[in-house]
Amino acid sequence: MKNYRKGSTSMIALIMLLVLVTASLGVSAFVIQSLGRTRKDRTALTAFQGSQAGLDLAIARAYNALAANNGVFVNTTTTINEELAAIASGATGTTTVVPQTDNTYAWVTSTVSFGGRTKSVRSMIRSRNVGIWNNAIFAGTGASGQAINGNVDIRGSVHILGDGEPYSDLNGNGKWDKAETFTDSNNNGTWDPGEPFVDANSDGVWNAAEPYNDTNNNGIYDPPLTQTDLNSSFSGTAYIGNNYSGMDAGLEAVVPAAPRVNGIETLSTEVRVKHGRIGINGNASIGTDDSVDGGTSKATIDGSYVSDGYTGNQGANSVFSDNGTSNSYDLGHVGIDFPLLSGIGADPYIDKTGTTWTNHETFLDAKSLTVNLSTITATTAAFSFSDGNGNSIAFTPQVTQGNNVTKPAKLTVNGIVRINGSIQIGGSKQLITYDGNGTVFAKQDISISCSLLPANGKTFPTTARLGLIAKRNMNLATGSGDAQLKLAGAFYAQGRITSAKQNEIMGTFVANFYDMGTNVPKIYQVPALPYNMPPAMPGDKMYFTLKVQSWRERQ
C-alpha cells in the first residue's frame, strides 16, 4: 500500500510537470508569434510613416515649383531613397505628381517599401493663383464705403484689403497719431515753443502728426476699415459673376476664350475682403442661383472670404458661393500688400536681373524713355521715339474718307515710356488701337476718353500688351461728351480709378480707391493676364496657395 501511494504521487507530479511544460511551450509559441507580429507591424508602420513623409515632401516640392511653372502642376516621378534614409535605413520609395485635365489639380502619390512591406498614400491637391493681377479688381486702402461703390458688373475675382494708408509709427503704438492740439497764440498755423498744448501721450513734448502716404491726395489720413465700416456697396443690378455670359461679342474676340472646367465656363471667381463689410442692396448679388447659359457657364462663385461679413437689405442672402458666406479672409499668412510706387510703405523693387531698387518708382524713372507728350488723340500727327534700350513709342493717326474712318489710329508701345506730368488719351467716341509689349507711366494722372483695343488681328494680352500706370489717378470716360468706352489692358493707379458711363473693360484694375459710377460699367477679368504682363507693372509678383482636397491610403 505504501509503494502504491508513492507511485501515485510520482504519476501526479509527472502529469503536473507535463502540463507545465505544455503550458510553457504554448506561452513561448504565443510570445514568439506576438514578437513576429510586432516586428511586422513595426515594419509596416515604418513603411507607412515613410510614405506619408514622402507625400508631404512631394506636395511641398510641387508647391515650390508653381511659380516657375506658371501655377500649374507638371508630371513628375522622383526617387526618395536618400531622403528616406533619415527615417529608416534601407527603405526605398518614389513619389509621383500627375496633373489632371485642369492642370491646377494633380494626384500626388508616395509609395515606400521597407523590410518586405510596402505602403502607399495619395492626395488630390489644387493650386490657386492669388496674385494681385489675377483679379478683376484689387483694392488697397479703401475709405469707408469707397473701395467699390456703385452699380457695377464685375466678372472675375475681387480682392479688397482695406488696410488704410501706410504711415510711420514714430512712437511704436501701432496706430496713426494726429498732431497734438495747441493754442496758436501768434496765429501762424504752427506750434511754437512755449505755446500751450494738450500732451495726449504724456511725453512732455508737443508731437506733430505722424507722416503718412496720402495715396488719394485728399489731405487727410485714411485709417484701416473696422468691423463696422462699409468697405464696398453694391446696389441696383450690381453683380459679381463667374463667366463671360452676355459679353459684347466684338470685345470677347480680342481676348483669349474664358477657361472651361469639365466643359463649364468659369473665371474661378473668388471674393476677398480683409477689413470692412460688403453692403448688398436691391437686386445686386454676388454669384447667382439661376442657371447661366443653360448650365454651360458657372453660376456660383468659387469662394467668399469676407472677415466682417455682409450687410444691406439683402446682405448674405444674395451671395451664392461654393463655400458659403461665413469664411474669413484667408490670405493673411501670404503677406499681400498694395504695391505702392513710392513713399511711406513702398517696398524695395527687385528687377528681373536681381537688382534691388529703393522702390518701384526709382526703377521706372531709371529704366524708362521719357517723352514730352500730354495728349494723344486719334488725329494727333504721327510720331516715333525710342532710346535704343528697348523702350519706344510710335503713333499713326486714323485714316478717314469723308466722314468715315477707314483705318483706326494705332499706338505702338514697347518697354517703359514715362510721361512727366499727366496725359490725355483719345477724344470722345474715338478708337485707338495698340500693338507691342509696353507700359505707359504717368507721374500724375491718366485720362482716357476713347476706346483702346488691340490692333486688328492681335489679342490682349498674348500678342499685344498695354499697361497703364498713374502715380495719382486714372479717369475713364469722365470728360464732357465721353461715351461708353471699350478698353483692354492692365490698369494701375496709386490713387483712384474712376470708371464712368457704361464702359466695358477687359483686364484688371489695381488701385487704392474706386468710383464706379451709377451707369453699370463692366469689367471682365482676363485669366491669361498674370502670365502675360506688360513690363514693370506694380505688384506683378505671383502668389500661390495650395489646398489638399483629399487623402487616402492605397491598398
C-alpha positions, 0 to 999 in steps of 0.5 A: 500500500505504501509503494502504491501511494508513492507511485501515485504521487510520482504519476501526479507530479509527472502529469503536473510537470507535463502540463507545465511544460505544455503550458510553457511551450504554448506561452513561448509559441504565443510570445514568439508569434506576438514578437513576429507580429510586432516586428511586422507591424513595426515594419509596416508602420515604418513603411507607412510613416515613410510614405506619408513623409514622402507625400508631404515632401512631394506636395511641398516640392510641387508647391515650390515649383508653381511659380516657375511653372506658371501655377500649374502642376507638371508630371513628375516621378522622383526617387526618395531613397536618400531622403528616406534614409533619415527615417529608416535605413534601407527603405526605398520609395518614389513619389509621383505628381500627375496633373489632371485635365485642369492642370491646377489639380494633380494626384500626388502619390508616395509609395515606400517599401521597407523590410518586405512591406510596402505602403502607399498614400495619395492626395488630390491637391489644387493650386490657386493663383492669388496674385494681385493681377489675377483679379478683376479688381484689387483694392488697397486702402479703401475709405469707408464705403469707397473701395467699390461703390456703385452699380457695377458688373464685375466678372472675375475675382475681387480682392479688397484689403482695406488696410488704410494708408501706410504711415510711420509709427514714430512712437511704436503704438501701432496706430496713426497719431494726429498732431497734438492740439495747441493754442496758436497764440501768434496765429501762424498755423504752427506750434511754437515753443512755449505755446500751450498744448494738450500732451495726449501721450504724456511725453512732455513734448508737443508731437506733430502728426505722424507722416503718412502716404496720402495715396488719394491726395485728399489731405487727410489720413485714411485709417484701416476699415473696422468691423463696422465700416462699409468697405464696398456697396453694391446696389441696383443690378450690381453683380459679381459673376463667374463667366463671360455670359452676355459679353459684347461679342466684338470685345470677347474676340480680342481676348483669349476664350474664358477657361472651361472646367469639365466643359463649364465656363468659369473665371474661378471667381473668388471674393476677398475682403480683409477689413470692412463689410460688403453692403448688398442692396436691391437686386445686386448679388454676388454669384447667382442661383439661376442657371447661366447659359443653360448650365454651360457657364458657372453660376456660383462663385468659387469662394467668399472670404469676407472677415466682417461679413455682409450687410444691406437689405439683402446682405448674405442672402444674395451671395451664392458661393461654393463655400458659403458666406461665413469664411474669413479672409484667408490670405493673411499668412501670404503677406499681400500688400498694395504695391505702392510706387513710392513713399511711406510703405513702398517696398524695395523693387527687385528687377528681373536681373536681381537688382534691388531698387529703393522702390518701384518708382526709382526703377521706372524713372531709371529704366524708362524713355521719357517723352514730352507728350500730354495728349494723344488723340486719334488725329494727333500727327504721327510720331516715333521715339525710342532710346535704343534700350528697348523702350519706344513709342510710335503713333499713326493717326486714323485714316478717314474718307469723308466722314468715315474712318477707314483705318483706326489710329494705332499706338505702338508701345514697347518697354517703359515710356514715362510721361512727366506730368499727366496725359490725355488719351483719345477724344470722345467716341474715338478708337485707338488701337495698340500693338507691342509689349509696353507700359505707359507711366504717368507721374500724375494722372491718366485720362482716357476718353476713347476706346483702346483695343488691340490692333486688328488681328492681335489679342490682349494680352498674348500678342499685344500688351498695354499697361497703364500706370498713374502715380495719382489717378486714372479717369475713364470716360469722365470728360464732357461728351465721353461715351461708353468706352471699350478698353483692354489692358492692365490698369494701375493707379496709386490713387483712384480709378474712376470708371464712368458711363457704361464702359466695358473693360477687359483686364484688371484694375489695381488701385487704392480707391474706386468710383464706379459710377451709377451707369453699370460699367463692366469689367471682365477679368482676363485669366491669361493676364498674370502670365502675360504682363506688360513690363514693370507693372506694380505688384506683378509678383505671383502668389500661390496657395495650395489646398489638399482636397483629399487623402487616402491610403492605397491598398 
